[in-house]
């Protein structure tokens, strides 16, 4: 419903526009091999650690190979590679969604116990504005673009809210699109570095940090949860399951929360702050027509053949990641990956052919939970196969594509808006995570389920 506001400002790529990009897949295979060979690296810094994951290397290497980011890459990579991969990313993220869904079944008791926290943790996201807007308005003297930039983490559901209320050509729309572009470029890296720092403070519980990873972005959640589980490997399944459940609920409720809680709060805060220090009108931001092009579709628009071929390639690269990184045997990984691909295909066909439309990722989440619920016929064997699939290896593929898929428009927005919006965006991401963790811990304490 709310996404209609976004759709009127962008053209969805049709099924005939994109097929199977052989060069992009070959580059991605090379990137994944290099990233997995480097694998996880830890560096002690004071009381904490900096943890570098394969998904970070994959994103950086993808950006280096992207002519929109690195002009030298244009000698051997087409400048339109980012546009051609916008749909492939949506397909590549589905196996990760399936893997995370299969963690929910075995952890269903822990998820039910944390149910109220999972539902209400998003209240903490008002800290997004509390942390970021004073800097945007008082220090950088931003105008109404500060509302769009700081009311949320600014992913697709949040863009829909701003689009419906103000239009993407407004100043509020400019702020939202800027943070969206910066999040696409640097969000995963930021969360991978933030989590070890926050963990070293020893302020929040492990479960609260896991829930806080569900920020409403698949790639950012994956980077956040993967980093957290690298610190706490003994709690990997529970923390990934909490992050996945939190992310799913955040994505589902993002429009409602943004429209009726976060945006009114941001508007009220802006009114107060703008009276303390007026923005410099001479430097008011301007929305550019090309900015709207950074908003990507949320559903794969390829035909059946294009979807299946790209999905099979994603599965093959995921298997390769396991063999190169965690050094798992092919026969151990292949059954679980095959089951995950089956879950993805079932979700795609349900979305495509049923008369009522539910997100493909929602269908995949439902199928993944049902396939992994203990007590159902064959559940023990399926869960044994699923357990051999590493969520981190699934995420590496997604970030490799993400680096390659950065578009010229996203790079242009980043260059134009400069370091001020970069700082504001980082405060937005940090406020979202910390506010959610704080509210989660408070709710755990009130419920006595810490």
Beta strands, then each sheet from edge to edge (+ up, - down):
strand 1: 41-45
strand 2: 48-52
sheet 1: 1+ 2-
end
